[in-house]
Amino acid sequence: MIWTWAGGSIEVATGRVLQVSVGGHDAFWTAAHPEGWNVGGDRLWLGPERDWFWATDDPDDLAGHIVPAEIDPGEWRTVRDELGHAEFTANPVLHHRRNGTSTKVAITRHVYLRYADAQRVAYEVQTELTIQDGPAGQELSAWSVLQVPTGGVLEVDLAGPWAFRDYLKPVDPDRFTVGDNRAQIQLTGDTMGKIGVRPDVFAGWMRYTTDTLAIERAVEVQPQSRYCDHPLGADPATQGDALQVFEDDGHYGGYAELEHHSPAIRANGTKTVVDVCRTAVTLRHQA
């Protein structure tokens, strides 16, 4: 489905926002020749990554990492399809790649168009995630992933002193400029890397700026809540990361990802979480 207005459009596919265009400029990365899971846009994955995606403990061994088909592309059902509001549901059964257990999940995902003109568009995605059944102790998070073209500058608002940890090959900390409660980095895509930022550091706002557009994302971060995604080899009992940033060096098609996780739910604890993410795309006025 494509929602259009004078000067812009949003393309909503099942379970995701595929593309936003303003002033004739596309904001998101999408695959030129879509194949398998890697379509692009603003999609939902599920954490923790170590449970559903990794079969090994070696982050350099990408052969040990797969994207489960039940997560992406998934089997989404369209409940509502009207101008400015789409609703999708899915009921995946997740399979733990290490211990073979299964976890039944229910997802409801709403996409709302909040504002649109020839200069700016804003939309909101509300994701309700529920564990219906699973082994005691199994954790789960809503993991929102926005794919953008490389070359832009990412700014992240900080709630505490800047700190990050690596998930893949180390990212040079000198690439970051930090000041005024904000960290900044250019996502060149020259090397593959991924970082994670804890919820006591990430303040819930980020902006990615290209030559033509500025993409802003705002989410609620709950430092007092449990987050469950960690790098391989980290102690899973410690606090996980709320924000993650990925750069692809061309291995998967060449893009960057702006990612965030919801607080964790647990099979034998709190079983439902609602994540709300607000995204705005604004046309930059060039001199």
PASEBA-1860 file (N, C-alpha, C; in nm, 3 decimals):
! residues 287
1> MIWTWAGG> 0.085/-0.118/0.000/0.000/0.000/0.000/0.089/0.124/0.000 ~ 0.048/0.225/-0.075/0.126/0.348/-0.084/0.035/0.465/-0.050 ~ 0.072/0.540/0.052/-0.001/0.661/0.090/0.071/0.779/0.025 ~ -0.002/0.857/-0.053/0.059/0.967/-0.126/-0.008/1.099/-0.094 ~ 0.067/1.207/-0.111/0.019/1.343/-0.096/0.106/1.432/-0.183 ~ 0.074/1.557/-0.196/0.153/1.647/-0.279/0.295/1.660/-0.224 ~ 0.391/1.603/-0.296/0.530/1.616/-0.255/0.587/1.499/-0.180 ~ 0.509/1.391/-0.158/0.567/1.280/-0.083/0.482/1.155/-0.083
9> SIEVATGR> 0.536/1.049/-0.022/0.464/0.923/-0.014/0.528/0.835/0.093 ~ 0.448/0.740/0.143/0.496/0.632/0.229/0.449/0.501/0.167 ~ 0.543/0.408/0.152/0.507/0.275/0.106/0.511/0.180/0.225 ~ 0.397/0.120/0.256/0.384/0.028/0.369/0.365/-0.112/0.313 ~ 0.458/-0.201/0.346/0.445/-0.341/0.310/0.399/-0.417/0.434 ~ 0.370/-0.546/0.418/0.320/-0.621/0.533/0.425/-0.623/0.644 ~ 0.388/-0.564/0.758/0.474/-0.566/0.875/0.584/-0.463/0.879 ~ 0.599/-0.379/0.777/0.709/-0.283/0.774/0.672/-0.158/0.696
17> VLQVSVGG> 0.747/-0.050/0.719/0.742/0.068/0.634/0.857/0.054/0.536 ~ 0.827/0.033/0.411/0.932/0.003/0.314/1.008/0.127/0.269 ~ 0.935/0.238/0.246/1.002/0.357/0.196/0.923/0.482/0.232 ~ 0.996/0.591/0.255/0.939/0.724/0.272/1.008/0.815/0.172 ~ 0.928/0.891/0.099/0.982/0.985/0.000/0.929/1.124/0.028 ~ 1.019/1.223/0.026/0.982/1.363/0.045/1.056/1.447/-0.057 ~ 0.984/1.533/-0.128/1.048/1.621/-0.225/1.122/1.547/-0.334 ~ 1.076/1.427/-0.366/1.140/1.349/-0.471/1.260/1.269/-0.426
25> HDAFWTAA> 1.287/1.264/-0.294/1.403/1.193/-0.241/1.358/1.078/-0.152 ~ 1.411/0.958/-0.178/1.385/0.841/-0.094/1.473/0.847/0.029 ~ 1.415/0.816/0.146/1.488/0.826/0.271/1.561/0.698/0.309 ~ 1.503/0.582/0.282/1.553/0.457/0.335/1.629/0.378/0.229 ~ 1.713/0.285/0.277/1.777/0.190/0.185/1.680/0.077/0.157 ~ 1.666/0.044/0.029/1.592/-0.076/-0.010/1.674/-0.151/-0.113 ~ 1.656/-0.281/-0.119/1.734/-0.364/-0.209/1.692/-0.340/-0.354 ~ 1.792/-0.324/-0.441/1.762/-0.306/-0.583/1.697/-0.431/-0.640
33> HPEGWNVG> 1.742/-0.547/-0.593/1.686/-0.675/-0.636/1.655/-0.757/-0.511 ~ 1.540/-0.733/-0.449/1.507/-0.799/-0.321/1.514/-0.951/-0.333 ~ 1.579/-1.011/-0.233/1.591/-1.155/-0.229/1.595/-1.199/-0.085 ~ 1.508/-1.291/-0.049/1.506/-1.341/0.088/1.460/-1.234/0.185 ~ 1.531/-1.223/0.299/1.491/-1.134/0.406/1.532/-0.989/0.381 ~ 1.636/-0.966/0.304/1.698/-0.833/0.299/1.628/-0.742/0.198 ~ 1.509/-0.697/0.237/1.428/-0.613/0.149/1.458/-0.465/0.172 ~ 1.478/-0.428/0.300/1.506/-0.288/0.333/1.393/-0.223/0.409
41> GDRLWLGP> 1.409/-0.093/0.436/1.306/-0.016/0.504/1.314/-0.026/0.655 ~ 1.199/-0.005/0.719/1.184/0.000/0.864/1.109/-0.126/0.905 ~ 1.182/-0.223/0.964/1.126/-0.355/0.987/1.136/-0.393/1.135 ~ 1.074/-0.505/1.170/1.079/-0.559/1.305/1.154/-0.690/1.306 ~ 1.258/-0.698/1.391/1.319/-0.824/1.427/1.289/-0.851/1.575 ~ 1.335/-0.963/1.625/1.311/-1.000/1.764/1.443/-1.038/1.830 ~ 1.463/-0.988/1.951/1.584/-1.021/2.026/1.551/-1.120/2.138 ~ 1.653/-1.175/2.203/1.794/-1.147/2.181/1.851/-1.220/2.058
49> ERDWFWAT> 1.938/-1.151/1.989/1.994/-1.205/1.865/2.068/-1.337/1.889 ~ 2.136/-1.349/2.004/2.216/-1.470/2.029/2.128/-1.595/2.033 ~ 2.001/-1.582/2.068/1.913/-1.699/2.080/1.856/-1.742/1.945 ~ 1.810/-1.646/1.866/1.734/-1.681/1.745/1.820/-1.679/1.619 ~ 1.933/-1.608/1.619/2.010/-1.587/1.496/2.145/-1.661/1.494 ~ 2.212/-1.673/1.611/2.349/-1.724/1.615/2.353/-1.871/1.655 ~ 2.428/-1.949/1.577/2.453/-2.090/1.612/2.592/-2.109/1.669 ~ 2.677/-2.006/1.659/2.814/-2.014/1.710/2.837/-1.898/1.806
57> DDPDDLAG> 2.955/-1.900/1.870/2.994/-1.792/1.960/3.099/-1.702/1.898 ~ 3.120/-1.715/1.767/3.223/-1.638/1.697/3.158/-1.531/1.610 ~ 3.163/-1.402/1.650/3.099/-1.299/1.570/3.165/-1.276/1.435 ~ 3.287/-1.327/1.417/3.353/-1.315/1.287/3.308/-1.422/1.188 ~ 3.239/-1.524/1.237/3.192/-1.634/1.153/3.048/-1.608/1.112 ~ 3.031/-1.531/1.006/2.895/-1.495/0.963/2.819/-1.615/0.908 ~ 2.890/-1.724/0.880/2.820/-1.845/0.838/2.738/-1.903/0.951 ~ 2.771/-1.866/1.076/2.695/-1.912/1.190/2.576/-1.825/1.223
65> HIVPAEID> 2.551/-1.724/1.142/2.441/-1.629/1.165/2.341/-1.640/1.052 ~ 2.217/-1.665/1.086/2.110/-1.666/0.986/1.995/-1.579/1.036 ~ 1.916/-1.528/0.943/1.794/-1.455/0.977/1.679/-1.555/0.968 ~ 1.616/-1.591/1.080/1.509/-1.691/1.076/1.392/-1.644/0.990 ~ 1.344/-1.731/0.905/1.233/-1.694/0.816/1.108/-1.657/0.894 ~ 1.092/-1.715/1.015/0.973/-1.682/1.094/0.979/-1.541/1.150 ~ 1.099/-1.481/1.153/1.114/-1.341/1.195/1.110/-1.247/1.075 ~ 1.185/-1.278/0.972/1.190/-1.194/0.852/1.212/-1.284/0.731
73> PGEWRTVR> 1.117/-1.291/0.639/1.005/-1.198/0.621/0.886/-1.221/0.713 ~ 0.879/-1.337/0.779/0.765/-1.363/0.866/0.638/-1.391/0.788 ~ 0.534/-1.424/0.862/0.402/-1.447/0.802/0.304/-1.348/0.863 ~ 0.300/-1.230/0.804/0.216/-1.121/0.854/0.078/-1.125/0.789 ~ -0.022/-1.089/0.866/-0.158/-1.077/0.817/-0.202/-0.931/0.826 ~ -0.265/-0.883/0.722/-0.313/-0.745/0.719/-0.452/-0.739/0.782 ~ -0.464/-0.667/0.892/-0.592/-0.651/0.962/-0.662/-0.525/0.917 ~ -0.586/-0.420/0.893/-0.643/-0.292/0.853/-0.556/-0.231/0.745
81> DELGHAEF> -0.619/-0.176/0.642/-0.548/-0.112/0.531/-0.630/0.008/0.485 ~ -0.601/0.122/0.546/-0.672/0.244/0.509/-0.572/0.359/0.507 ~ -0.606/0.467/0.443/-0.514/0.579/0.433/-0.478/0.631/0.571 ~ -0.351/0.625/0.605/-0.303/0.678/0.731/-0.300/0.580/0.846 ~ -0.348/0.457/0.827/-0.345/0.357/0.936/-0.344/0.216/0.878 ~ -0.240/0.144/0.909/-0.232/0.003/0.872/-0.207/-0.079/0.999 ~ -0.263/-0.198/1.002/-0.245/-0.287/1.117/-0.211/-0.426/1.067 ~ -0.111/-0.488/1.131/-0.066/-0.621/1.093/-0.051/-0.707/1.218
89> TANPVLHH> -0.070/-0.836/1.201/-0.047/-0.931/1.311/0.038/-1.046/1.260 ~ 0.108/-1.111/1.354/0.185/-1.230/1.323/0.195/-1.315/1.448 ~ 0.210/-1.445/1.430/0.221/-1.539/1.542/0.336/-1.637/1.516 ~ 0.459/-1.587/1.515/0.571/-1.677/1.488/0.599/-1.771/1.605 ~ 0.655/-1.886/1.571/0.712/-1.977/1.670/0.864/-1.970/1.652 ~ 0.932/-1.920/1.754/1.076/-1.900/1.747/1.150/-2.024/1.797 ~ 1.260/-2.057/1.730/1.337/-2.175/1.765/1.476/-2.132/1.811 ~ 1.506/-2.165/1.935/1.635/-2.132/1.995/1.744/-2.213/1.925
97> RRNGTSTK> 1.846/-2.144/1.870/1.946/-2.213/1.789/2.047/-2.290/1.873 ~ 2.048/-2.269/2.004/2.145/-2.338/2.088/2.084/-2.458/2.160 ~ 1.964/-2.441/2.215/1.909/-2.550/2.297/1.785/-2.615/2.237 ~ 1.738/-2.565/2.122/1.629/-2.630/2.051/1.490/-2.604/2.105 ~ 1.475/-2.520/2.208/1.342/-2.492/2.262/1.263/-2.402/2.168 ~ 1.131/-2.400/2.186/1.042/-2.319/2.103/0.967/-2.218/2.189 ~ 0.944/-2.102/2.132/0.871/-1.996/2.201/0.764/-1.941/2.107 ~ 0.639/-1.943/2.154/0.528/-1.893/2.074/0.506/-1.744/2.105
105> VAITRHVY> 0.488/-1.667/1.999/0.484/-1.521/2.012/0.364/-1.466/1.938 ~ 0.307/-1.359/1.990/0.200/-1.285/1.921/0.246/-1.141/1.902 ~ 0.230/-1.088/1.782/0.271/-0.952/1.749/0.155/-0.878/1.684 ~ 0.130/-0.757/1.730/0.039/-0.665/1.663/0.117/-0.537/1.634 ~ 0.109/-0.491/1.512/0.191/-0.377/1.469/0.103/-0.277/1.395 ~ 0.097/-0.154/1.449/0.021/-0.046/1.388/0.117/0.055/1.326 ~ 0.083/0.104/1.207/0.155/0.214/1.142/0.057/0.328/1.122 ~ 0.090/0.447/1.178/0.005/0.564/1.167/0.080/0.677/1.096
113> LRYADAQR> 0.015/0.738/1.000/0.068/0.861/0.940/0.025/0.978/1.027 ~ 0.122/1.051/1.083/0.092/1.159/1.176/0.098/1.297/1.113 ~ 0.180/1.315/1.011/0.193/1.447/0.946/0.253/1.428/0.808 ~ 0.209/1.509/0.712/0.264/1.499/0.578/0.244/1.627/0.500 ~ 0.352/1.680/0.446/0.344/1.786/0.346/0.464/1.769/0.253 ~ 0.493/1.868/0.171/0.598/1.856/0.071/0.738/1.867/0.131 ~ 0.748/1.906/0.258/0.878/1.924/0.322/0.907/1.821/0.431 ~ 0.802/1.763/0.488/0.822/1.678/0.606/0.712/1.574/0.617
121> VAYEVQTE> 0.748/1.456/0.666/0.650/1.353/0.694/0.686/1.289/0.827 ~ 0.584/1.256/0.905/0.605/1.190/1.033/0.509/1.072/1.043 ~ 0.563/0.959/1.089/0.478/0.843/1.112/0.516/0.778/1.244 ~ 0.426/0.697/1.297/0.445/0.630/1.425/0.417/0.481/1.408 ~ 0.505/0.400/1.467/0.484/0.255/1.466/0.468/0.209/1.610 ~ 0.356/0.142/1.637/0.331/0.084/1.769/0.335/-0.068/1.755 ~ 0.422/-0.130/1.834/0.440/-0.275/1.828/0.409/-0.336/1.964 ~ 0.310/-0.424/1.966/0.277/-0.499/2.088/0.329/-0.641/2.072
129> LTIQDGPA> 0.413/-0.682/2.166/0.478/-0.813/2.159/0.443/-0.893/2.284 ~ 0.398/-1.018/2.264/0.357/-1.103/2.374/0.418/-1.242/2.360 ~ 0.472/-1.295/2.470/0.509/-1.436/2.475/0.386/-1.516/2.516 ~ 0.341/-1.603/2.428/0.226/-1.687/2.459/0.267/-1.815/2.531 ~ 0.384/-1.866/2.496/0.432/-1.988/2.562/0.581/-2.002/2.533 ~ 0.654/-2.049/2.631/0.798/-2.067/2.613/0.860/-2.121/2.740 ~ 0.984/-2.165/2.732/1.052/-2.220/2.850/1.076/-2.114/2.955 ~ 1.070/-2.151/3.081/1.091/-2.056/3.189/1.226/-1.986/3.173
137> GQELSAWS> 1.222/-1.854/3.191/1.344/-1.776/3.179/1.371/-1.721/3.041 ~ 1.299/-1.770/2.938/1.325/-1.721/2.803/1.284/-1.574/2.791 ~ 1.378/-1.492/2.743/1.352/-1.349/2.725/1.326/-1.318/2.578 ~ 1.264/-1.200/2.556/1.227/-1.159/2.421/1.216/-1.007/2.419 ~ 1.256/-0.947/2.307/1.241/-0.802/2.291/1.197/-0.770/2.149 ~ 1.124/-0.659/2.135/1.092/-0.603/2.004/1.214/-0.526/1.956 ~ 1.264/-0.561/1.839/1.391/-0.509/1.788/1.361/-0.439/1.655 ~ 1.354/-0.306/1.660/1.320/-0.226/1.541/1.447/-0.190/1.466
145> VLQVPTGG> 1.446/-0.213/1.335/1.565/-0.196/1.252/1.530/-0.110/1.132 ~ 1.594/0.006/1.121/1.573/0.096/1.008/1.699/0.096/0.922 ~ 1.686/0.058/0.795/1.799/0.055/0.702/1.805/0.187/0.626 ~ 1.924/0.249/0.628/1.944/0.379/0.562/2.069/0.370/0.475 ~ 2.080/0.456/0.373/2.202/0.456/0.291/2.321/0.505/0.372 ~ 2.439/0.450/0.345/2.559/0.494/0.414/2.601/0.633/0.365 ~ 2.693/0.694/0.442/2.746/0.825/0.405/2.693/0.939/0.489 ~ 2.584/0.916/0.562/2.525/1.021/0.644/2.590/1.031/0.781
153> VLEVDLAG> 2.544/1.131/0.857/2.594/1.156/0.991/2.485/1.122/1.092 ~ 2.521/1.040/1.190/2.429/1.000/1.295/2.459/1.078/1.422 ~ 2.354/1.134/1.483/2.364/1.200/1.613/2.274/1.125/1.711 ~ 2.325/1.105/1.832/2.252/1.030/1.935/2.251/1.113/2.063 ~ 2.133/1.139/2.118/2.124/1.209/2.247/2.162/1.115/2.361 ~ 2.234/1.171/2.459/2.287/1.092/2.568/2.221/1.127/2.700 ~ 2.196/1.022/2.780/2.143/1.040/2.916/2.252/1.025/3.020 ~ 2.371/0.980/2.978/2.483/0.960/3.069/2.612/0.965/2.990
161> PWAFRDYL> 2.725/0.944/3.056/2.854/0.948/2.987/2.858/0.850/2.869 ~ 2.917/0.895/2.757/2.918/0.814/2.635/2.999/0.685/2.656 ~ 2.939/0.575/2.617/3.005/0.445/2.622/2.932/0.353/2.526 ~ 3.007/0.265/2.461/2.945/0.166/2.373/3.027/0.039/2.380 ~ 2.970/-0.070/2.327/3.045/-0.195/2.317/3.025/-0.253/2.178 ~ 3.121/-0.331/2.134/3.122/-0.385/1.999/3.053/-0.520/1.993 ~ 2.985/-0.543/1.881/2.924/-0.672/1.853/3.002/-0.750/1.748 ~ 3.071/-0.679/1.659/3.149/-0.741/1.553/3.293/-0.691/1.566
169> KPVDPDRF> 3.358/-0.661/1.458/3.492/-0.606/1.465/3.487/-0.470/1.534 ~ 3.589/-0.437/1.615/3.585/-0.313/1.693/3.570/-0.189/1.605 ~ 3.485/-0.098/1.650/3.468/0.032/1.586/3.563/0.131/1.656 ~ 3.640/0.204/1.579/3.736/0.299/1.633/3.663/0.406/1.713 ~ 3.688/0.417/1.843/3.617/0.518/1.923/3.648/0.661/1.880 ~ 3.759/0.681/1.810/3.794/0.816/1.764/3.703/0.864/1.652 ~ 3.624/0.775/1.596/3.528/0.816/1.493/3.414/0.898/1.553 ~ 3.395/0.889/1.684/3.285/0.960/1.750/3.331/1.097/1.798
177> TVGDNRAQ> 3.244/1.194/1.779/3.259/1.326/1.840/3.154/1.336/1.949 ~ 3.197/1.370/2.071/3.106/1.372/2.184/3.109/1.508/2.250 ~ 2.990/1.565/2.276/2.980/1.692/2.343/2.836/1.737/2.353 ~ 2.806/1.819/2.454/2.670/1.872/2.473/2.567/1.760/2.479 ~ 2.600/1.653/2.553/2.508/1.540/2.572/2.466/1.475/2.441 ~ 2.560/1.470/2.347/2.530/1.410/2.216/2.656/1.347/2.159 ~ 2.642/1.229/2.099/2.752/1.163/2.028/2.721/1.164/1.879 ~ 2.825/1.180/1.797/2.807/1.193/1.653/2.911/1.109/1.580
185> IQLTGDTM> 2.868/1.047/1.470/2.957/0.966/1.388/2.907/0.967/1.244 ~ 3.000/0.965/1.149/2.964/0.946/1.009/2.966/0.797/0.979 ~ 2.858/0.746/0.924/2.847/0.604/0.893/2.890/0.581/0.749 ~ 3.020/0.558/0.732/3.079/0.550/0.598/3.054/0.416/0.530 ~ 3.040/0.308/0.610/3.025/0.176/0.551/3.155/0.121/0.495 ~ 3.269/0.176/0.535/3.398/0.126/0.485/3.432/-0.010/0.545 ~ 3.393/-0.033/0.669/3.415/-0.161/0.735/3.286/-0.204/0.802 ~ 3.268/-0.335/0.822/3.149/-0.386/0.889/3.168/-0.376/1.040
193> GKIGVRPD> 3.073/-0.318/1.106/3.079/-0.307/1.252/2.942/-0.283/1.311 ~ 2.930/-0.313/1.438/2.804/-0.290/1.509/2.836/-0.257/1.654 ~ 2.769/-0.154/1.705/2.787/-0.116/1.845/2.653/-0.124/1.918 ~ 2.661/-0.137/2.050/2.544/-0.133/2.136/2.562/-0.031/2.246 ~ 2.452/0.033/2.285/2.454/0.138/2.387/2.347/0.106/2.491 ~ 2.387/0.107/2.618/2.296/0.070/2.726/2.185/0.175/2.744 ~ 2.074/0.136/2.809/1.962/0.230/2.828/1.991/0.343/2.925 ~ 2.097/0.334/3.006/2.131/0.446/3.092/2.218/0.549/3.021
201> VFAGWMRY> 2.257/0.518/2.896/2.338/0.609/2.815/2.255/0.672/2.703 ~ 2.169/0.593/2.640/2.087/0.639/2.527/1.964/0.710/2.579 ~ 1.944/0.835/2.534/1.832/0.917/2.583/1.705/0.902/2.500 ~ 1.707/0.823/2.392/1.584/0.794/2.320/1.563/0.872/2.192 ~ 1.662/0.955/2.151/1.647/1.033/2.027/1.772/1.018/1.942 ~ 1.752/1.006/1.811/1.864/1.002/1.717/1.823/1.074/1.588 ~ 1.924/1.123/1.517/1.899/1.188/1.387/2.007/1.145/1.290 ~ 1.965/1.105/1.170/2.056/1.066/1.063/2.039/1.164/0.949
209> TTDTLAIE> 2.148/1.232/0.913/2.141/1.339/0.814/2.221/1.302/0.691 ~ 2.156/1.310/0.575/2.222/1.291/0.446/2.228/1.426/0.375 ~ 2.274/1.426/0.252/2.282/1.551/0.178/2.146/1.616/0.157 ~ 2.042/1.534/0.150/1.910/1.586/0.114/1.805/1.577/0.224 ~ 1.822/1.484/0.319/1.718/1.456/0.416/1.773/1.443/0.557 ~ 1.688/1.469/0.655/1.718/1.440/0.795/1.612/1.343/0.845 ~ 1.656/1.231/0.902/1.568/1.128/0.955/1.582/1.129/1.107 ~ 1.474/1.156/1.178/1.476/1.158/1.324/1.391/1.044/1.378
217> RAVEVQPQ> 1.441/0.980/1.484/1.369/0.871/1.550/1.364/0.901/1.699 ~ 1.248/0.880/1.759/1.230/0.900/1.903/1.160/0.779/1.961 ~ 1.216/0.724/2.070/1.160/0.608/2.136/1.166/0.631/2.287 ~ 1.084/0.559/2.360/1.091/0.564/2.506/1.195/0.465/2.554 ~ 1.289/0.513/2.635/1.391/0.428/2.694/1.364/0.419/2.844 ~ 1.372/0.298/2.898/1.343/0.275/3.039/1.468/0.217/3.108 ~ 1.557/0.304/3.157/1.682/0.255/3.217/1.659/0.161/3.336 ~ 1.544/0.174/3.401/1.516/0.090/3.518/1.468/-0.049/3.477
225> SRYCDHPL> 1.438/-0.068/3.348/1.386/-0.196/3.300/1.499/-0.283/3.247 ~ 1.469/-0.410/3.231/1.564/-0.507/3.180/1.567/-0.504/3.027 ~ 1.687/-0.498/2.968/1.709/-0.514/2.824/1.792/-0.640/2.804 ~ 1.764/-0.717/2.698/1.815/-0.853/2.694/1.911/-0.882/2.580 ~ 1.947/-0.784/2.497/2.037/-0.814/2.386/2.180/-0.774/2.421 ~ 2.275/-0.866/2.398/2.416/-0.848/2.433/2.504/-0.898/2.319 ~ 2.628/-0.852/2.315/2.725/-0.914/2.222/2.750/-1.059/2.260 ~ 2.789/-1.138/2.160/2.829/-1.275/2.190/2.943/-1.273/2.290
233> GADPATQG> 2.936/-1.360/2.388/3.040/-1.370/2.488/3.018/-1.284/2.610 ~ 2.926/-1.188/2.603/2.896/-1.106/2.720/2.811/-1.185/2.818 ~ 2.814/-1.144/2.943/2.733/-1.208/3.046/2.587/-1.171/3.023 ~ 2.501/-1.266/2.986/2.360/-1.233/2.957/2.281/-1.191/3.078 ~ 2.337/-1.208/3.199/2.267/-1.165/3.320/2.281/-1.015/3.343 ~ 2.376/-0.950/3.275/2.396/-0.807/3.292/2.296/-0.729/3.205 ~ 2.293/-0.599/3.225/2.201/-0.515/3.147/2.238/-0.517/2.998 ~ 2.135/-0.531/2.914/2.156/-0.533/2.770/2.155/-0.393/2.711
241> DALQVFED> 2.148/-0.388/2.579/2.157/-0.261/2.507/2.020/-0.219/2.455 ~ 1.996/-0.086/2.459/1.872/-0.029/2.406/1.889/0.021/2.263 ~ 2.008/0.072/2.232/2.038/0.126/2.099/2.149/0.043/2.036 ~ 2.136/0.018/1.905/2.242/-0.046/1.829/2.255/0.022/1.693 ~ 2.377/0.027/1.644/2.407/0.089/1.514/2.494/-0.008/1.436 ~ 2.453/-0.039/1.315/2.524/-0.134/1.230/2.567/-0.066/1.101 ~ 2.689/-0.098/1.058/2.739/-0.056/0.927/2.774/-0.181/0.847 ~ 2.721/-0.191/0.727/2.754/-0.299/0.636/2.858/-0.249/0.536
249> DGHYGGYA> 2.960/-0.330/0.512/3.067/-0.291/0.420/3.041/-0.335/0.277 ~ 2.919/-0.376/0.248/2.884/-0.427/0.116/2.853/-0.575/0.116 ~ 2.882/-0.643/0.224/2.858/-0.787/0.234/2.710/-0.820/0.213 ~ 2.623/-0.738/0.273/2.479/-0.761/0.262/2.410/-0.667/0.163 ~ 2.484/-0.579/0.102/2.424/-0.487/0.005/2.465/-0.343/0.023 ~ 2.528/-0.310/0.137/2.581/-0.176/0.157/2.481/-0.078/0.214 ~ 2.468/-0.072/0.345/2.374/0.019/0.412/2.415/0.033/0.557 ~ 2.348/0.121/0.628/2.363/0.131/0.773/2.227/0.101/0.836
257> ELEHHSPA> 2.230/0.067/0.966/2.106/0.039/1.038/2.100/0.118/1.167 ~ 1.985/0.178/1.192/1.954/0.244/1.318/1.857/0.151/1.391 ~ 1.900/0.096/1.504/1.825/-0.010/1.570/1.797/0.027/1.716 ~ 1.683/-0.016/1.764/1.658/-0.006/1.908/1.577/-0.127/1.954 ~ 1.592/-0.159/2.083/1.519/-0.269/2.145/1.421/-0.214/2.247 ~ 1.310/-0.286/2.262/1.219/-0.260/2.373/1.275/-0.324/2.499 ~ 1.223/-0.287/2.616/1.253/-0.367/2.735/1.213/-0.513/2.713 ~ 1.277/-0.601/2.787/1.255/-0.744/2.769/1.128/-0.791/2.837
265> IRANGTKT> 1.067/-0.893/2.779/0.962/-0.969/2.846/1.016/-1.109/2.869 ~ 0.946/-1.186/2.954/0.998/-1.316/2.995/0.882/-1.416/3.002 ~ 0.911/-1.540/2.961/0.806/-1.642/2.955/0.742/-1.666/3.090 ~ 0.818/-1.656/3.197/0.761/-1.679/3.330/0.757/-1.549/3.411 ~ 0.738/-1.436/3.341/0.731/-1.305/3.407/0.636/-1.215/3.332 ~ 0.674/-1.088/3.318/0.596/-0.994/3.237/0.598/-1.041/3.092 ~ 0.480/-1.065/3.034/0.474/-1.133/2.905/0.440/-1.043/2.788 ~ 0.411/-0.914/2.812/0.374/-0.824/2.703/0.449/-0.693/2.717
273> VVDVCRTA> 0.493/-0.639/2.604/0.556/-0.508/2.600/0.503/-0.434/2.477 ~ 0.490/-0.302/2.488/0.448/-0.218/2.376/0.559/-0.119/2.348 ~ 0.608/-0.121/2.226/0.713/-0.029/2.182/0.652/0.073/2.088 ~ 0.681/0.200/2.111/0.631/0.308/2.026/0.751/0.383/1.969 ~ 0.759/0.391/1.838/0.869/0.459/1.771/0.811/0.565/1.677 ~ 0.858/0.689/1.693/0.813/0.800/1.609/0.927/0.841/1.516 ~ 0.897/0.847/1.387/0.997/0.878/1.286/0.951/0.998/1.203 ~ 1.041/1.092/1.181/1.013/1.207/1.096/1.123/1.220/0.992
281> VTLRHQA> 1.083/1.248/0.869/1.177/1.270/0.759/1.153/1.410/0.706 ~ 1.260/1.491/0.706/1.249/1.632/0.669/1.343/1.663/0.554 ~ 1.292/1.735/0.457/1.374/1.778/0.342/1.467/1.889/0.387 ~ 1.597/1.873/0.360/1.693/1.976/0.394/1.699/2.080/0.283 ~ 1.709/2.206/0.321/1.718/2.315/0.223/1.863/2.341/0.193 ~ 1.903/2.311/0.073/2.042/2.329/0.034/2.071/2.475/-0.002 ~ 2.193/2.519/0.032/2.233/2.657/-0.002/2.254/2.671/-0.152
END
